[in-house]
Amino acid sequence: MPRAVCQQVLDRLIAYLRGCGVEMTSEDCCKALSLVERALREDPDGKVMERAMNLLPEYFDIPDATIPRQAPPLLRGSIGYSPYV
């Protein structure tokens, strides 16, 4: 039996918040349920997931993503040629 849309949205929302480092408390669960309810009411025919994710910043403080540097900074240097060779 397929899961209901509200359950899919709530599962995805909670997984996203946990991935962002948000510890889900009882209060946070209530906020998530309110968010899903609002998303269902505002967009009942299709893009509930998209609507819920767009509403997320209104309900939760999500920490900014910090992307580590991909490589050390490039610095001018020598490749080892000697002027006396």
C-alpha positions, 0 to 999 in steps of 0.5 A: 500500500503506497504511503500518503502524500502527507507522510512522504512530505513529513518523512522527507522534511524530518530527514532534511532537518536531521541532515542539517543538524537540527535535533528534532524535539517535540516542539520541532515535530509539532512545527513540522506537522504544522508546516506539512498541513499548511503545504497541503492546504496551499497546494493540494494538487501536486507540488506539496513537497516543493511547497513544504521545502519552500516554507521550511525557512519560515518554520526552522532556523537552518544553519548555513551550509559550510562547504570546505575548500576543494584544494589548498590556495595556489601560491607562487613557487618554484618548480626547482630549476636552478639558475646555475645549470 
